[in-house]
Amino acid sequence: MALHNPPKTFLKSMFLAGLSGLVLTACGGGGGSDDPVAVSGTDVAVVATVSSSYDSGAVELVGVDERSSSGSYHPTVSDLAVASYGSDYYLIERYQSDRIKKVALSNPGVFEWDYSTLGSSDTDSANVYDLVFAAPDKAYMIRYGADTVWVVDPTAGRERNFKTGELDLSDYLPTNTAGSTNMSAAVVVDGKLFIAMQRLDSFFQPNNTAYVAVFDTATDEEIDTGQGEDGLKGIPLIGGNPMSIVHHPDLGLLVQNQGSFAMDYKGGIDVIDPDSFAVEQRLDDTEETGLIGAIELVDAETGYYLAYYNWQDISLTRFNPSTGEVGATVAGLSGMDLRALALGPRGRLWVADASAGAPGLRVLDADSGEQIDFVATDLLPADITFARDL
C-alpha cells in the first residue's frame, strides 16, 4: 500500500531544441485554486503537493528560469504523483482513487482527459505509481496494487481506446504475499522495459527477494535474463524494497532500494547492466548512510540521495555512483523533511522541502550543492517532474 512507501522520484523529462516560450494561464474547467497565477518560460517543473494534514493535494507549476510557483491547480487527494512527456503532464491519483488525468501546459486549468486505472476484473485499488513512455502513443502504467502493467495510448481521445494491452507479472507473486507483486518503478532503455517489484510479504516487509522484470517494448514479450531463480525470467536484486530506477549511459541502471523502515538496513543501491543483466551492489545501507531514499545522478561520478534516519530526519547526501563512496551531507540540508529529488533542464538539482510552515523547492548548483534559489509552495512538495512547451 502507498502509505507504507513514500512517493518515488526519478526524472522523467524530454528536452527539445528550438522551441518557443510559454506563458501558462488558468482557464477553463477541471478544477484548481481560486487564483493560480501565470508562469513564464519554456521549461516547467510540475510539482505534486500535499497538505500537512494529508487530507488533500494539488499540482503547482514552476517556471524553471523564473522560479516562482503558480499556486495550486486541480485540488485532489493527498496520495498523488506526477509524470510527464513533452508538453503534457499526468496527474496520478493513487490508492483508492484510481484515476489518471492528462493536462497540456498550454491550457493548465483543464484536463485533456480523465480516465480510470481500474479494469473490470480488478478487486482492489490499482494504486498506480508511474507512467513510463516508450513512444508518444505508447506508455506503461505501473500499477503497484495489481499484477498487470497496463499498456496504454496517452493520445487516445476516448477512454475505451486508452488501454491497448497488459503485461502479466503474476509469476512473481510470492507465496507469502501482501496481495500483489508491488511493482514500484520502471524505465525504458534501448527498447527494453525494466520493471522493479518489491514482492513484500503479508506484513508489508521486504523479506522476499525483490526482482526486476524485463520486457521487449516492440513485442511486449518478457525477456529471459538468465539471472532468475525458480523459473523466473527476471533479475533478482540484492537490496530490498526498490523504489526507483535511474539510468546513466556510462553506469547502467541504478536501482534505489529503500529497505525497511524498521531500520534493519536491507536496502542500498544495486547496479544492473542493461545488456548482460548482471547485477551488483554499489552501495550498502548502514546506520551511517541511513536508508537510501530518492537518488539523482548529475554525472558518472556525482550523485545525491536522501538519507533517511527517522521520520522528518532526512539529509541530502552526495555519493559517487561509480564507486559507491558516500560523501558529505549538503550544508544546510540535514535533519529535515525532504521528499523528492529531480535534475532540472538547466542542470540544477531540485529538492522538495516539506518543512512545516515553510515548504518549497530548493534549487541547487548540482556540482557544488550550493543553493541558488528557494521557491515557496502553497502545500508540501512531494514529487517533481519536468515538461516543456511545444
N, C-alpha and C positions, 0 to 999 in steps of 0.2 A: 504494500500500500504506500501511497505517496508520503503519508505522514511519517513513515519510517526512513525516508530518504529525502534530503534536500534536493532542489532542482538541479539538474545537470546544466553545465555551462561550457559549451565549447563553441568556437566561432563558426558560423555558417554564413559566409558572405561571398558576393561575387562583385569584383571590381571591374568596371567597364571604362574604356577610354573615350575621350571626345564627347562627353555627354553634357547637356545643358543644365543650368541651375534649376533649383526647385524652391518654390515657396509653398509651404503646407498651410492650409487654412481649414477651419472646421466648417463643414457644410453638409447638408442632407441629413438623413436619419441614421439609425444604427446605434444610438447611444453616445454618451460622452459626458464630460463635466460641463458645468454651466458656461465656462469661459476658457476653453483651451485656446492658446494663442498661436499665431503663425510661427513657424520655424523655418529659417532660411538655410539654403545650402543644398548641394547635390547629395552628399553622403549624410545619412541619418542613423543615429543609434535608436533602436527600438527597445524599450525597457519595460519588462513586466514588473509591476509594483504591487505590493500588498499592504493592507492596513496593519497597524501594530496589534490589533485585536484579532487578526486573522479571520475576519468575517467579510472581507471584501477585497477587491483588487481592481487594477486598471492598467492601461498602457500609456506610457509617456514617451514622447518623441523629442530627441535632442539633436540639433544640427551639429555635425562633427566639428565644423570650424567656428560657428557662432557660440556653441556650448551654452545654451540655455534651454530649459525644459518647456514643452508646450503646455504642461499641466495634463490632467487626466482625460484620456479618451476611453470610451467603451467600459464603463464601470461593470464589474462582473464578480465572480467568485475569487477567493484568495489562492486556490490551487490552480495556477496557470503557468504557461510557458509561452515563449515566442520563437518562431522560426522565420527565415526569410529566403527569398530568391529574387534577384534582380530588383525591381521597383515595388515588389509586393512583400507584405509580411503576413504571418498567420498567427492568430491568437488561438491558443490551445487551452481549452477549459478541461481540466483533467478529472480527478477522481470524483465519480458520481455525477459529474456534469456532462462529460462525454460529447463535447461539441468542438468543432474547429471552424474558424471564421477567417476569410481572406479579406485583406484590406490593401488597396492601392495607395501609395504615398501621395499621388496626385489628388486623392479625394479621401483624406484620412478619417472623416467623420462617418463614413458609410461602409457597410460590409458589402463586398462584391458577391459573396455568398456565405451561407451559414449552414453547415452540414453536420449530421450526426456521425460519431465514430463507432457506433454500435451496429452490429449485424443482427439479423432476425434470430440467430441461434445463440447470441451472447446472453449469458445469465447473470453476469456481474459487470462491473464497470470496466471499460476498456483502458481507462487511465493512460491516455496517450502521453508519451514522454517527448516525442520529437517527430519532425517531418524531414526526411533526408532525400535530397534530389539526385536523380540520375540524368534528368533532362527536363526542359521546361514543362513537358506534358507527362512526365513520369516521376513519381516520388514514392517513398516507402514510409508508411506510418508505423512508428514504433509503439506498440500497444502493450504497456507494462502489465496490465491486468489480464491479458489474453495470451493464447498460444499461437496466434496467427498474426503475422505482419500483413497489413493491407498494402497492396499496390494500387496507387491512386493517380488520377489525372487532375492536377490542380487547375487546369484550364477549363474543366467541364463546367458548363453553364447551368446544368441541371443535376440534382443530387443523384438521380438514377444512373448517371454516366460517370459519377465520381470514382467509385471503386471499380477497378478493372481486373483485379486478381488478388491472390494472397499467397503467402509463404507459410508453410506449416512447420512449426518448431516443437511440436508435441513430443517428438522423440527425446527432447532434452528435459522433459518434465521429471523431476526426481520423485522417488517413491515417498519421501517424507516432505511432500510439497507444501508450500504456502498457498497454493492454488493456481500458480502459473509458472512459466519459466522466468518471469521477471526480466524480460528484455528491457534494457535501460538506456542504451546508446547505440549509435550506428554511424558509419561513414562509408562513402563510396570512393574507391581508389582504383584507377586503371581498370574500370569495367567490372569491379568486384565490390559487392556489398558486404561489409563486416558488421555483424550484429552481436553486441555483448549481452550476455544473460547472467543474472546474479544467481539464479537457482536456489533461492533461500529455502530454509526448512520451515516446518509448520509453526515455528516460533519467530519467524522472520529474521533468522540469524544466518550468516554466511558460512554454514558448516558443510555445505556441498561444494564440489568443485565448480567454479564458475567457468563458462565457456564463451567462445566467440564462434558463431556460425558464419560461413562464407557462401555467398550466392553469386552466380554469374548474372549480371544485370541485363544481358542481352536475351538470355533464355529463362531467367528466374529459376534455374535449377541449382540445387545445393552442390557445392564443390567438396569432394572428399579431400581434406587436407593431409590425411595420413598421420595426423597427430593425435586423434581422439582415442578414447578407450570405450569398451563395452558397446562397440558397434556405432558409436557416434562419429560423425564426419568432421566435426569442428575442432577447434583449438582449445585445449584445457589451459586455463590461466593459473598462474602461481598465486596471485593475490585474490582476495575475496571481495565481493560486493562491488563490481565495476560500475562506475557512474558516468564515465565519458571516455571517448576515444579521440585522440588528436593525431593528425598525420603530418609528418615532415618528410620531404623527399630524400633527405640525407640520413634520416634516422629510422624511418618506418612508421609503424603505428604505436603510439604510446597510450596504454590503457591505464586510466586512473582508477585504482581500486580503493574505495573508501574504508573497507574493513568493517569492524563492528563498533558501534558507539558504546559498547561495554569496555572499550579501550583495551582490548586484548591483542591489538596490532596484527590483524590478519589481512591487511591491505598492502599498499605500496604502488609502484609503477612498474608494469610489465611492458616489454617492447616486442612487437611482432614483426617479422619480416613479411611484407605483403606478397612476396613471390614464393619463398620457400615455406612460409607459415611457421617457421621456427620461432619459439618464444623464450625470452629470458627475463629475469627480474633486473630492472635497472636501479630501483630504489626501494629498500625495505623500510617500512614504517617502524618507528620506535618511540619510546617515551620522549626522546629529544626532538625527533622530527615532527611529532604529533601525527594525527591521522591525516592522510593525504587527501585534501579536498580538491576543488577545481584546479586544473592546471592550464597554463597557456604558454606557448613557445614563441620566443622572439626570433631566435635562430638556432643553429645546431648546438650552440654552447651556452645559450642563455634562455632560461625559462623561469616561471614563477608558479608557485602553488599556494593554496590556502591551507595553512597548518591549523588543524582543529585540536584544541586541548581540552575544551569544555564548552558548554553552551554559552554563546556570545563571547568566548575567549578564543578568538581566531586571529592568526597573524599572516601577513603576506611575506612569503619566504622565497628567496632566489635559489635556483639549483641549476646544475649543468646537466642538460638532458642527454648528453653524450656519455658522461661518466657516472651520473647519479650523485655526484658530490653536492652536498647541501651547503648553501652559502648563508649569508646573514639575513636576518629579518629586516624588511624595509623600514627605515626610520619613520616613526610616527604611525605605523600601521600594525600594531600588535595589541592583543587583548581586546579585540573589537568584534562587532557583529558584521563580518564581511561575508557576502553570499555569492558572488559571481565574478568571473574574470573574462575579459574579451580583448583581443588585439584589434585596434581600430584601423581604418583605412589610411591614416597618416602615420602608422607605425607606433601609435601610442597605446599604452595599456590602460584599459578602463576597469575600474574596481567598484563593485556595488557595495556601498557602505550603508548598512541598515541600522546605524546607531539611532536609538530612540531620541526624538527631539530635534535631530539634525541629519536626516537621511539625504543621501545623494550619491553622485558618481565622482570618484576621484580619478582624474586623468593624469597619468604619469608618463614621464620620459621612459620608454621601455628599456633603454640601455642603462641609464643611471639609477632608475627607480625614483627620481625626484618628482615631486608633484608639480604639475603645470597649472592645473585648474581644478576647481570643485564646482559641480553642477548640482544645485539643490533640487530635490524631487518632492512632490506632494506626499507620496507614500513611500514605503520602504522598497528599494530596488532589489529584485530577486533574480532576474535573468536578463541577458543582454544579447542582441544580435544586431547586425548592420544591414541596411538596404540602401539602394541607390536609384535615384530617379532616372527614368529613361527619357 
